[in-house]
């Protein structure tokens, strides 16, 4: 505070921590001006959490950048007021802004790894933040850093201080970012999509951390997200943005339970419920007409008799000395969607890469329709390469930005489908139509498409060779809820038309519940539970599955008894891998790993306490 006063920035007393009145933002470009925000008004009181929700391009992040004074030079801003604790932010000098951001306003962004310096330990990054703004010794700053990590629910904080970002999971990295952000006890914390890439249990931990900060330190929160359930569980009030304007605002429970604006209603209708599956019908789409319910006339018994499309036999893998997968046995039937859930670092993506031949397992093999295939895709024959395709989380990383979509789709059509050049153009048009993209999309490059359009183009490419198996690794986690609904409906349509098998990986249990016929739960590289979608969501469950389901519930503040700690690297674990976090643990649980036992037809649980058929 003294530093701010010396720099000429004095904070008057104010009941409102943030006051934004009639904010408008326009970006100037080569082709003229583009209005991004128009007439937005917001206010946040002390200790209050305001959620800002809307689709990509609605202007949410531009509002945050204006509050933080981080807008680019080509942005023009107009507002009746843009005040922090009664002081107009636009009047501040560069030095006053630096002090404001350091001492009173802090931000946490979407990608935790990108926000941390990979060459510095977590401890050094936190202590440098403290010492830059406070006259304290290094040992005092380090003690404060350990205290901050404890505040954000990191177990063994002294050890984490000595680790580098790459040694932490995504959830641990985000906790470290929050620790840095709150190091100077800011009055306002701005979080822009802080949990988009995080698992359900980690999301719940972040929500609980925000609750603690507000209760214990009166920290005000501006939470920006397209995740309506995240906003519902963590905010007092919400403002819904569409096309740069606030179309509805009010108490979060009231807005989400009784929406009045058509756009808000459409957004909420796009979200799958925990008890809603593809057998119940299609998801609502904000950008399309009402569609009939999906036909799902095949029962579980008929599916069991179908041919096994994918079989993982004793798959194990390690990166160096760190084991990632442990003796995974898994069968997926033709035309089935198998959902794979688990926290970051559980081995989901590694297993996906092994199935597709992008990663060689340390042990075990993959069978495709009863035939063992080579571990590397380069060693598989043309038919095997064509039969297994993959859709990744981020299409930005898999679509060549220099090539037009037509050429991107044309290559697999020639190589995998064996089409002549004269046949490719017509087939490209058919593919685009199948994923609900206009034929003119073939002439566009990926950068001119929205995120949802790019992901649909990536799906079209995966289906170009008419694959029998498609591995989907978090295909909708970066998409808005309405775009997600479109993509999920599309995937079900394609599966029904082509009888395609899906290995569907997601941290969103609502999406998995809607899509999956059967589900596997991975924890630290071990399958702790498998069963039908109904069996997993209705229970009985493995204690870890129970934790995941509780984390995805609609409780305002999650009540998780166990902290998420770091991996016990170098410490041998001869017992159950979940023992350190399990509320049911007994001494014998630490002596030997539990085998998977069938408690009902097709429902297996690897737990000494729960695998007893009751």
N, C-alpha and C positions, 0 to 999 in steps of 0.2 A: 504494500500500500504506500509506504514511504517513497519507494522508487517512482511510483506513478505520480505522486504529488510533486516530487522534484522535477518531473518532466512536464508538469503543467496539467496533468490529468487528474482532476478531483471528482470523485463519484458522489453526487448528491444523494440524499435519502430518497428512495422511490419504492412504492409498493409493487411496481412492475419491473421485473428483471429485464425483460425484453419487450419493446413496443415497436411494432412495424405497422405503419399506416399508409395505405394506398401505394404500395411498392410496385413499380413497373421497371422492367429490364428489357432492353433491346440490344441485339448483337448486330454490328455492322459488318458486312462482307462484300465480296466482289460483285455479287448479284443483288446488292441492295441491303435493306435492313430487315432483320427477322425478329419480331416481338416474341419474347420467351415468357415473360411474366407480366400480368396486367392487373393492377388494382388489388394486390394482395394485402390483407391486414391481419396481423397476428399479435397476440400478447401472451406472455408467460410470467406467472407469478413466482414468488420464492418457493422452492421445493416442489414446483409443479412440473409435470411432464406433458408436453404437447406432441402429438403425433401428426406428421405431415405425410399423407398417403396419396398415391396416384401412380399412373403408369409412366414408363420411360418417356421423356419428352414433355411431361406435364409441367415442368418448371421447378420441381422440388429442390434439386441440387443448386439451381441458380439462386433460389431464395437463401439457401445456406451460405453460398459463396458471397452474397451481398452482405449478410450479417457479419461474416468474418473478414470482409473487405479483401477477398481473394479473386474478385472478378477480373477477367482478362482486359487488356487495354481497349479492345474493340467493343466493350460493353458500355452502354449508356444507361444510367440509372436515374430514376425519378421517384420521389416519395414525399409525402407530407411529413413523415417522421420515420427515422431509423435510429432508435434510441436504445442504449444499454444502460440500465439503472439511472435513467433520466438524462443521460448525456448523449448528444447527437454524435453518432459514430462517424458520419461523413466529415466532421470538422476536425478529426484527429490528425496529427502529424505522423510521419513514419515512425518516429521513436515512441510516440504515445500508442500507436497501433501495436508495436512490438510488445510493449508492456501490457497492453490490454489482453492480447492473445496469450501471453505467458502467464499472467497472474489471475485473470478473471474469466476468460473464455477459452475453452479447449475443444478440440475436435478429434473424433475417431472415425476412420473411414472404412470402406468396404473390404479392402484386401489387406489383412493384417500383416502378411509377409512383406508387402511392398512398402509399408510404413516404417519398418524397422531396418536399421543399418546392419547388413549381413556380416560386416567385419568387426562389429563391436558386441561384447557380451550384453545381456539384458541389464545387468547391474550397472555397467558403465553408462548405458543409455539413460537409465533413470537418474543416476547420481549427477550426470552432467546437466540434465534438465534442472535439477534442484539447485546445483551450485551456480548455474548461470543467473539465477534470479534471487538466490538467498545467500546471505553471508555466513555460510556454515563450513565446517571442516569436512574433509572427505569421509572420515569415519562416521560423522554424524549423518551425512547424506546417505551413506550406505545403509546405516541402521534405519533411516527413514524409507529407503527403497525396499528393504525387507518388510517393513510394516505395511507399505503400500501393496505389495504382492499378497500379503496376508489379507488385506482388506478386499482384494478382488478374488478371494477364495482360491489362492494357489497354495497347495500343501508343499512343505519343504522349501519355503521361500529362499533360505540361505543358499541352497543348492542351485535353485533356478537362477539366482543372480550371476552365477558363473557360467551359465550356458549361452550359446549363440542361438539366434533365431531359428536356424535350420534344425536345431536339436529339439524344437518344440512343435507340438501339433498346432493346427490352425486355431483351435480354441484357446490353447495356451498363449499363442502369439497375440490373439486379440485381448486376452486378459492383461498381457504385458503392455499393450497399447493403451488400455484404459488406465493402468497404473501410472503410465507416463502422463496421460492427460489430466489425472486428478492429483498429480504430485504437488501442485501449488494450491490445492483446494479452490478450484475455480467456482464462480457463482453459476456459470452456465456451461453445460456440456452439450455440444452439437454432435450427433451421431448420424452419419450418412450411410445407410444400408449396412449396419455393423455386423449383422448375423446372416447375410444372404448365403454365404458359402459354408455355414457352420451347421453341425448336426443338432438334432432336437434337444438332446441333453445339455449340450454346450449353450444353445440358445437360451435354455431355461436358466442356466447359471448366469448368463449375461443379464437376463431380466432381473434375476434376484440381486445381482450386484447393483444395478441401477436403483432398485427398491431400497437397498441398504444406504446408498449414497444420498438419496432423497430424504430418508428418514433420519439418518444420523448426522448428515452434514448440510441439510437444506439445499442441496444442489438442484438447480433447475435443469430440465432436460428438453432439448428439441430433438426428437427422434424421427428421422426420415426413412421411410421404407415403403416397398410395395407389398410387404408381408402384412396383410390385414390382421392375422391372428397375433403377430408380434405386437402390433400397435394396440390391439384390444387388451392384451394381457399386461401391458406395461405403462399405458398412458391414461391420464385423467381426461384429457380432451383430445379431439382429433379435428383436423381440417383436411378435407378431400379436395385434391386439385385435379383439374382437367383442362388441358390446353392453356396453361398459364394462369388460370383463375381458380379461386376457391369456390366450389359449387355447393358445398355443404360443410357445416362445422357444428360442434357442440360436444356434449359429454360423450366419451367414447362408447360407453355401453348403449346410450340412447341412439347414437348415429348408426351403430352396427346392428342393433336389435330392431330399430324402427326407422330405416332410411327413408328419406322423402324424395331425394333427387334420383332420377332415372339412372344416372351414371353410377351412383353409389350402390343402388340396387343391383345393377348388372355386375359390378365388381364382386359383391358379396355372393351373388349366385354362381360366380365362376369358381369359387373355392370348394373343393371336395370336402365333404364332412367325413368324420372318422367312421361313420356307419354307412357310407355311401360307396357303392362299387359300380363297375361298368355294367353289371347285370341289372342295376336299377335304372340305367339310362345314361344319356349323354350329359356332359357338363354344359352349362350355359355359356354362350360366347357373346361378348359385347359387340363384335364386329360382324356378326353373321346372323342369318335368319334362324328361327326355331327349327330344330332338327328332330327327327323321330328317335325314339329310344333305340339303343343298340340291341341287336338280337343276340342273346346269349342262351342258346337252347341246349348247350352241352353240359351235362352234369359232371360232377367230379369223378364218378365211377367210370363214365365213358372215357374221360381223359386218361385215367390210369392205364387203359388198355392200348393207348396210342404208343407209337414208336418213340424210343428215347432219342432225342435230338442231340443233347450234350450230356456227356458223362465225365465228371472230374474224378479221377482215381488216385487217391492218396497224394494230392497236391500239397507240397510244402515249398516254401521259398524263404530266403534270407538275403538281406543286403549286408554284406560283410559278415559281422558277427551278430547282427541284429535279426532274429527270426521275425518274419512277417506273416507267414501262413503255416499252419500246422495240420498236416494230414487231412486235407479237405476231401470228403467224398460227397458228390452232388450229382443228381440226375434231374434233367429237365426234359419234359415230354414235348413232342412236336405240337406246334400251335399253342403252347402254354406260355404264360408270362410268369417268370419266377422273379420275385422281388428280393433284393439283397440290401439289408439295412445294417447300420452300425456306425460308430463314431469315426472321425478322422483318424487315420492310422490303423484302422482295424483290418485293412487288407483288401477292401472291396475292389478298388481300382487295380490293385496288383493281380487279383484273381481274374478280373476282366481282361487285362492285357495278356495273361497267360492263355485264356480261352481263345483269344484272337490271334495268338502267335506273336505278339509284340514283345513278350517277355518269356524267357526260358525258365521253367520251374527248377528248383534245386532237386526235387524228387517228384515222382508221380507222372501221370500222363493224362491227355485229353482225348476222349473218343467223340467222334462225330458220326451219328447214325450207326453206331456199333463198330466203327472202324477207327483204330488209333491213328491220330494225325501227328505229323512232325511238330516238335515244340516251337520251331521258328516258322513264321509265315513264309519266309523265302524258300523254305524247303518243302512247303506244301504244294501239291499240284494245282493246276488252274481251277478245277472244280471245287477243291477244298478252300482255295482263296476266295472264290466267288461266293461260296455258301455261307461264310461267316463275315459279317461286316460290323462296323462300330460307329456309333454316333457319340461324340464327345460333349462335355459340358459347355465349352465355349467354341462356337463356330468361327469366331474371329481367328482362332489359332489353327483352324483346319481348312479354311477356304482361302485360296490364293488371292490376295487383294489385287494382284495385277491382271488376273484373268477374268473374262466375262463368265457369268454363270453357265451359259450354254456350252462353253468349252470345258468348264469344270465337270459338267454332267456328261459331256460327250466322251471323255477319256475312258471312264469305266464302261460306258456302253460299247465301245470298240474293243476294249481289252477283256472285259468279263462277259459281256453278253454276245460278243462276236459279231456285232452289226457292221455293215459296210457304211462308209461315210455318207452315202446317199440316203441311208435309212435313219441316220442319227438325228437329223433335224426334227423329223416327225416324232421320234421317240422322246426327244428332249421336251417337246411340247406336251406330250402325254404325261411325262413325269412331273412337269411343273403343274399341270392341271390336277394330278393326283394329290399334290400337297397344297392345293388351293393357292397357287401363285399364277399371276397373269403370264401369258405367253411372252410378253415383252420383257419379262424378267431375264430371259436368256441373253439379252443384249446389255444387261447391267452388270456392274462389278459389285462385289459384296459390300463395299463401303457405302454404297448408295441405298442399301437395304436396312430395314429396322432389325433389331435383334431377333424378333420372332420370325421375320422373313428369312434371315440368314440361317436360323436353325431349321426351318422347313426346307431350305435349299440343301442343307447338310443331310437331312433325312432322305430327300430325293436322290442324292448321290449314293447313299448307303443302299437304296433299293434299286439302283440302276441295273445291277447284275442279277436281279431277282434272287436275293439271298434266302437261305432257309433259316438262318439264325442271325439275329441282330442284337448286339450288345449295346445297351444304352447306359452311358455313365453320366449320371446327373444331367439328363438332357433338358430339363426345364428349370433348374435351380436359379439361373440368372434371368429368367423371363418373368414378366408381369403376370398377375393371376389370370387375366383374360386371355393373354397370348398363350399361357400355359394350358388353359382349357382347350384352345384351338389345337395345340400340338398333341395333347393327350387324346382328344377325339380322333385326330388324324391317324395316330399310331394304332388305335383300335380298329379303325376302318381298314387300314392297310393289312393288319394282321388277319382280319376276318376274310379279306379278299384273297390273300396269298398263303394263308395258313402258316404264317411265319412264327418262329419261336423267339421269344424275347428274354434276355437276361437284363433286368431293369434295376439299376442301382440308383438309390436316392436317399437323402437324409430327411426328406419330407414324408412323414408317415401317412399323412392324408392322401398324398399322391400314390404311395405304394398301396394303400388300402383300396384305392379306386382301381388301380391298374392290375394288381397281381392276383393270380390264381393260387400260387403258393409263395411262401416267404421263408427266407433264411436269415438268421440273426448272427452277425459276426462280432466277436469281441476279442481284440488282440490276436487276430489270426485264427481263431477257433470258432467253428459253428456251434453255438450254444443252444440253438433251437431252430427247428424247421417244422413246417406244417402248412395246412391250407390257410388262406387269408382269414377265414372265419375262426379257425383254431387259434391263430396268433392273437387276433384282436379280442377274442372272447375268453381266452385263457382255459385252464391254468397256464402260467408262464414261468420261464426262467426269471430269476430276480433282475437280471440286466434288461430283459425285455420289458419287465414291469416298469423299470426306471424310464426307459424310452417312451413307453405309452403314457406314463404320468407326465413326462416332459412335454408331450404333445397335446395334453388336455387343455381345457379353456380356463384353468385356474388363473386368477389374476397374478398371484405370486407363487411360483413353484416351491414346493416344500421338499427339497432334496436333502437327505441326511448326510450323504457322502460327498466330500470334496473330490473334484477331478484332479488327481495328482499326475505327476510326470511318470514316465516309464521307469521302472526300477532297473535301469541299465546295469548290467554286470552282476545282478543279484539273481541267482538261480531260483526258479519257481517250479517246484515239483508238484504243487497242488493245483487247485482250481485257480484259473487266471483272474477270476472276479472276486476272490476271497477278500482282498483289501478293501473292497467297496460294498460288500454284500451285507445286508442287515440280518441275514439268516445264518451267517458263517458259524461253524463249529470248529474246534481244534483239528478234527480229522479232515476237514475240507482242505487244509494246507499240506496234507501229507501225500495226496495223490490226485491226479486230474480225474474228474468224473467221466464215465463213458456216456454216450448218448443212448437213452432208453426210451422205448416207445410207450407213451402213456395213453394213446388212442391211435386208431388206424391212421398212419401217415404223420403223426405228431410226435416228434422226438425232442427231448430236453436233456441236455448234459448238465445235470445238477444232482449232487448227493441228496439234497433235501427235497427237490421237486420232481425228480424222475421216478416217482413211486406209483404213478397212476391215480393220484388223488390230489 
